C-alpha cells in the first residue's frame, strides 16, 4: 500500500478489530513515519454520529485549547484579523473564542452548527490562521485536506496525538479509536516535519498542539505559551473586547 503522505511503499505491521466487527490492517511508512489503515470502507458505519459518543473530553478540550490559543493568537498573530475553525463541530470553540474577543468563524461539512450560527465560513474572506482540532486523524486523504486548508491560510494550528516512537499494539493505545473506527491516519513528528518541508513551512510543536506555519517561533517564545497554566491567558483576555453582546445585536437584527 502506498503512503498517503509521501507516496512511498508502506509495510503491513498489524491488524485490529474495529467497531467490534471489522478486522482491518494498518500500514506503516518508514520513510516519513506515517501510519494508516487500509482503505476505510467502514466509515459510513463509523459516522452514524459525526462526534462519537466516547469523546467525553470534548468540552474540557475546548476550554483548554481556548486558553492556549488566547496566548498564541494575541502574542504572535494579528488579533484583530479573522480566524477559521475547520471541522468545528457544534461551534463550541468558535463561540468561546468570539466571547473572548477573537473574530472566529466556523466550518464543518458533517456536523450541525449549534453555537456559532451566523458566523460561518465565507470563501471570499481572508483568514489569518485556520484552527482544526482532532480532525487530522480522521482525514482519508491527508495531503488533499492540508492543501485545501493552505488555500485558506498558510498558518494551520491543530491537535492530534503523535504516534509514539515505538508503535503501540492495538490494545495498548487508546488513540487508535477501535471502538468508533473514525481514526484512520496517525502522524509522528517526522511526518509533520515532512509535510512542513514539502510546503515550505515551519513545523512547531506547541505542547499538545501543533502548527504548520509561515511564522517562526523561537524556543523562548514557546515557553511563554506554557504560562496558560499560570493565568497569562486571563491577563491577555482583559486586553480584548468580547464579541458576545455585539454578536447578540447582530443576530437579533436578522430575526
Kinemage of the C-alpha trace (Angstrom):
@kinemage 1
@onewidth
@group {chain A} dominant
@subgroup {mainchain}
@vectorlist {calphas} color= white
{ca unk a 1} P 0.000 0.000 0.000
{ca unk a 2} L 1.295 3.462 -0.904
{ca unk a 3} L 1.798 6.061 1.853
{ca unk a 4} L -0.780 8.843 1.665
{ca unk a 5} L 1.793 11.401 2.798
{ca unk a 6} L 4.966 10.710 0.810
{ca unk a 7} L 3.845 8.118 -1.790
{ca unk a 8} L 6.481 5.610 -0.693
{ca unk a 9} L 5.648 1.943 -0.158
{ca unk a 10} L 4.423 1.035 3.318
{ca unk a 11} L 4.583 -2.223 5.217
{ca unk a 12} L 1.743 -4.002 6.967
{ca unk a 13} L 2.532 -4.102 10.683
{ca unk a 14} L -0.580 -5.422 12.424
{ca unk a 15} L -4.325 -5.886 12.227
{ca unk a 16} L -7.041 -4.938 14.691
{ca unk a 17} L -10.782 -5.242 15.111
{ca unk a 18} L -12.748 -2.009 14.876
{ca unk a 19} L -16.409 -1.441 15.713
{ca unk a 20} L -16.227 -4.885 17.302
{ca unk a 21} L -16.648 -6.492 13.898
{ca unk a 22} L -14.184 -5.483 11.152
{ca unk a 23} L -10.656 -6.924 11.046
{ca unk a 24} L -8.537 -4.264 9.348
{ca unk a 25} L -4.842 -3.845 8.542
{ca unk a 26} L -2.516 -0.998 9.484
{ca unk a 27} L 0.385 0.078 7.278
{ca unk a 28} L 3.498 1.975 8.374
{ca unk a 29} L 5.759 4.175 6.247
{ca unk a 30} L 9.399 4.012 7.286
{ca unk a 31} L 10.212 6.986 5.063
{ca unk a 32} L 8.018 9.624 6.758
{ca unk a 33} L 6.804 7.847 9.904
{ca unk a 34} L 3.108 7.857 8.966
{ca unk a 35} L 0.702 5.102 9.990
{ca unk a 36} L -2.518 4.496 8.086
{ca unk a 37} L -5.277 1.958 7.956
{ca unk a 38} L -6.235 0.070 4.831
{ca unk a 39} L -8.763 1.954 2.684
{ca unk a 40} L -11.527 2.747 5.206
{ca unk a 41} L -14.607 1.060 3.759
{ca unk a 42} L -16.356 1.213 7.160
{ca unk a 43} L -16.609 4.999 7.529
{ca unk a 44} L -20.309 5.323 6.702
{ca unk a 45} L -20.964 2.991 9.593
{ca unk a 46} L -18.451 4.735 11.879
{ca unk a 47} L -20.002 8.153 11.270
{ca unk a 48} L -23.525 7.350 12.359
{ca unk a 49} L -22.777 10.360 14.587
{ca unk a 50} L -20.071 12.808 13.497
{ca unk a 51} L -18.844 13.281 17.078
{ca unk a 52} L -18.546 9.876 18.665
{ca unk a 53} L -20.203 9.106 21.990
{ca unk a 54} L -16.902 8.144 23.631
{ca unk a 55} L -15.439 11.644 23.172
{ca unk a 56} L -16.024 12.600 26.800
{ca unk a 57} L -13.194 15.160 26.655
{ca unk a 58} L -14.967 17.363 24.095
{ca unk a 59} L -15.834 20.263 26.410
{ca unk a 60} L -12.672 20.187 28.527
{ca unk a 61} L -10.554 20.101 25.364
{ca unk a 62} L -12.277 23.219 24.041
{ca unk a 63} L -11.709 25.047 27.339
{ca unk a 64} L -8.005 24.115 27.472
{ca unk a 65} L -7.369 24.967 23.832
{ca unk a 66} L -9.177 28.308 24.082
{ca unk a 67} L -6.767 29.314 26.870
{ca unk a 68} L -3.666 28.320 24.878
{ca unk a 69} L -4.971 29.964 21.715
{ca unk a 70} L -5.690 33.206 23.553
{ca unk a 71} L -1.958 33.459 24.308
{ca unk a 72} L -0.777 32.245 20.898
{ca unk a 73} L -3.054 34.469 18.810
{ca unk a 74} L -2.734 37.566 20.997
{ca unk a 75} L 1.077 37.487 21.037
{ca unk a 76} L 2.077 36.078 17.649
{ca unk a 77} L -0.769 36.891 15.236
{ca unk a 78} L -2.897 39.854 14.237
{ca unk a 79} L -5.514 39.511 16.971
{ca unk a 80} L -7.912 41.768 15.072
{ca unk a 81} L -7.899 39.547 11.979
{ca unk a 82} L -10.358 36.810 11.067
{ca unk a 83} L -9.762 33.178 12.022
{ca unk a 84} L -11.435 29.998 10.813
{ca unk a 85} L -12.146 26.856 12.823
{ca unk a 86} L -12.298 23.987 10.318
{ca unk a 87} L -14.204 20.823 11.236
{ca unk a 88} L -15.608 22.990 14.006
{ca unk a 89} L -18.147 20.516 15.347
{ca unk a 90} L -21.091 22.070 17.139
{ca unk a 91} L -19.447 25.507 17.097
{ca unk a 92} L -18.470 25.474 20.781
{ca unk a 93} L -14.887 26.594 20.167
{ca unk a 94} L -15.895 29.399 17.791
{ca unk a 95} L -18.396 30.701 20.333
{ca unk a 96} L -15.763 30.563 23.090
{ca unk a 97} L -13.204 32.453 21.015
{ca unk a 98} L -15.728 35.103 19.967
{ca unk a 99} L -16.715 35.518 23.621
{ca unk a 100} L -13.038 36.131 24.399
{ca unk a 101} L -12.771 38.714 21.621
{ca unk a 102} L -11.372 36.972 18.517
{ca unk a 103} L -13.187 37.198 15.183
{ca unk a 104} L -13.628 33.447 14.666
{ca unk a 105} L -15.746 31.657 12.050
{ca unk a 106} L -16.984 28.083 11.703
{ca unk a 107} L -16.882 25.403 9.007
{ca unk a 108} L -17.838 21.712 9.183
{ca unk a 109} L -19.221 19.511 6.411
{ca unk a 110} L -20.594 16.843 8.702
{ca unk a 111} L -21.826 18.476 11.928
{ca unk a 112} L -24.641 20.915 12.695
{ca unk a 113} L -23.555 24.353 13.837
{ca unk a 114} L -25.399 24.832 17.121
{ca unk a 115} L -23.438 27.536 18.945
{ca unk a 116} L -21.895 29.730 16.230
{ca unk a 117} L -24.799 30.235 13.847
{ca unk a 118} L -24.404 33.340 11.741
{ca unk a 119} L -20.612 33.079 11.766
{ca unk a 120} L -19.981 30.536 9.040
{ca unk a 121} L -17.004 30.386 6.658
{ca unk a 122} L -17.042 32.738 3.691
{ca unk a 123} L -14.558 31.832 0.964
{ca unk a 124} L -14.357 35.485 -0.065
{ca unk a 125} L -12.835 36.468 3.286
{ca unk a 126} L -9.166 36.351 4.254
{ca unk a 127} L -8.169 34.452 7.390
{ca unk a 128} L -5.061 34.960 9.482
{ca unk a 129} L -4.996 31.331 10.587
{ca unk a 130} L -7.023 28.130 10.425
{ca unk a 131} L -7.566 26.013 13.511
{ca unk a 132} L -8.716 22.412 13.400
{ca unk a 133} L -8.783 20.147 16.413
{ca unk a 134} L -8.944 16.369 16.475
{ca unk a 135} L -9.511 16.189 12.728
{ca unk a 136} L -6.139 15.206 11.186
{ca unk a 137} L -6.564 11.618 12.377
{ca unk a 138} L -9.908 11.467 10.517
{ca unk a 139} L -8.505 12.521 7.126
{ca unk a 140} L -8.928 9.880 4.414
{ca unk a 141} L -6.639 11.848 2.082
{ca unk a 142} L -4.487 13.979 4.414
{ca unk a 143} L -2.488 15.847 1.789
{ca unk a 144} L -5.611 16.899 -0.116
{ca unk a 145} L -7.162 18.165 3.119
{ca unk a 146} L -3.986 20.020 4.119
{ca unk a 147} L -3.682 21.632 0.697
{ca unk a 148} L -7.297 22.821 0.973
{ca unk a 149} L -6.501 24.355 4.370
{ca unk a 150} L -3.427 26.076 2.966
{ca unk a 151} L -5.625 27.749 0.355
{ca unk a 152} L -7.382 29.454 3.273
{ca unk a 153} L -4.260 30.330 5.286
{ca unk a 154} L -0.571 29.443 5.473
{ca unk a 155} L -0.959 29.111 9.252
{ca unk a 156} L -2.640 25.914 10.444
{ca unk a 157} L -2.993 25.258 14.173
{ca unk a 158} L -4.250 21.798 15.052
{ca unk a 159} L -4.340 18.996 17.575
{ca unk a 160} L -3.712 15.294 17.110
{ca unk a 161} L -1.921 12.735 19.273
{ca unk a 162} L 1.551 11.954 17.960
{ca unk a 163} L 2.424 8.385 17.111
{ca unk a 164} L 4.941 7.143 19.731
{ca unk a 165} L 8.444 6.177 18.581
{ca unk a 166} L 7.728 2.575 19.486
{ca unk a 167} L 4.463 1.921 17.671
{ca unk a 168} L 1.941 0.622 20.218
{ca unk a 169} L -0.004 -2.575 19.705
{ca unk a 170} L -3.707 -2.023 19.021
{ca unk a 171} L -4.703 -2.868 22.578
{ca unk a 172} L -2.064 -0.554 24.076
{ca unk a 173} L -3.052 2.834 22.631
{ca unk a 174} L -6.484 4.371 23.067
{ca unk a 175} L -5.980 6.762 20.171
{ca unk a 176} L -6.464 4.043 17.580
{ca unk a 177} L -10.154 4.512 18.393
{ca unk a 178} L -11.059 0.906 17.769
{ca unk a 179} L -14.468 1.337 19.411
{ca unk a 180} L -15.631 4.028 16.970
{ca unk a 181} L -13.474 3.375 13.883
{ca unk a 182} L -13.062 7.032 12.926
{ca unk a 183} L -9.283 7.350 13.415
{ca unk a 184} L -7.509 6.215 10.273
{ca unk a 185} L -4.387 8.457 9.990
{ca unk a 186} L -1.611 8.724 12.579
{ca unk a 187} L 1.292 11.176 12.429
{ca unk a 188} L 4.730 11.174 14.005
{ca unk a 189} L 6.939 14.242 14.389
{ca unk a 190} L 8.794 13.036 11.283
{ca unk a 191} L 5.526 13.035 9.357
{ca unk a 192} L 4.694 16.605 10.308
{ca unk a 193} L 8.233 17.763 9.561
{ca unk a 194} L 7.981 16.115 6.131
{ca unk a 195} L 4.698 17.935 5.434
{ca unk a 196} L 6.173 21.265 6.574
{ca unk a 197} L 9.204 20.858 4.309
{ca unk a 198} L 7.048 19.902 1.318
{ca unk a 199} L 5.073 23.140 1.587
{ca unk a 200} L 7.983 25.325 2.683
{ca unk a 201} L 6.522 25.879 6.148
{ca unk a 202} L 7.748 25.605 9.709
{ca unk a 203} L 6.530 22.808 11.970
{ca unk a 204} L 6.164 23.965 15.566
{ca unk a 205} L 5.261 21.680 18.467
{ca unk a 206} L 3.109 23.684 20.870
{ca unk a 207} L 2.981 21.290 23.829
{ca unk a 208} L -0.202 19.434 22.953
{ca unk a 209} L -0.926 21.483 19.847
{ca unk a 210} L 0.873 21.660 16.510
{ca unk a 211} L 1.380 24.384 13.940
{ca unk a 212} L 2.316 24.377 10.271
{ca unk a 213} L 3.135 27.982 9.581
{ca unk a 214} L 4.977 30.646 7.664
{ca unk a 215} L 5.907 32.048 11.071
{ca unk a 216} L 8.967 31.133 13.069
{ca unk a 217} L 8.589 30.920 16.833
{ca unk a 218} L 11.694 30.552 18.976
{ca unk a 219} L 12.078 28.114 21.857
{ca unk a 220} L 11.984 31.057 24.252
{ca unk a 221} L 8.707 32.244 22.782
{ca unk a 222} L 7.314 28.721 23.002
{ca unk a 223} L 7.904 28.741 26.736
{ca unk a 224} L 5.529 31.692 27.024
{ca unk a 225} L 2.694 29.503 25.795
{ca unk a 226} L 3.099 27.261 28.829
{ca unk a 227} L 2.142 30.211 31.016
{ca unk a 228} L -1.519 29.406 30.342
{ca unk a 229} L -1.141 27.244 33.439
{ca unk a 230} L -0.371 30.400 35.415
{ca unk a 231} L -3.161 32.567 34.073
{ca unk a 232} L -1.424 34.575 31.328
{ca unk a 233} L -4.492 33.973 29.153
{ca unk a 234} L -6.601 35.812 31.748
{ca unk a 235} L -4.344 38.849 31.561
{ca unk a 236} L -4.409 38.906 27.761
{ca unk a 237} L -8.160 38.362 27.737
{ca unk a 238} L -8.585 41.648 29.601
{ca unk a 239} L -6.964 43.418 26.648
{ca unk a 240} L -9.565 42.033 24.240
{ca unk a 241} L -13.171 43.072 23.783
{ca unk a 242} L -15.672 40.231 23.942
{ca unk a 243} L -17.972 39.911 20.934
{ca unk a 244} L -20.814 38.345 22.923
{ca unk a 245} L -23.031 41.453 23.062
{ca unk a 246} L -22.030 42.625 19.596
{ca unk a 247} L -22.996 39.196 18.217
{ca unk a 248} L -26.273 39.259 20.094
{ca unk a 249} L -27.202 42.562 18.486
{ca unk a 250} L -26.186 41.296 15.052
{ca unk a 251} L -28.237 38.123 15.357
{ca unk a 252} L -31.226 39.997 16.803
{ca unk a 253} L -31.328 42.251 13.742
{ca unk a 254} L -31.629 39.177 11.491
{ca unk a 255} L -34.826 37.965 13.150
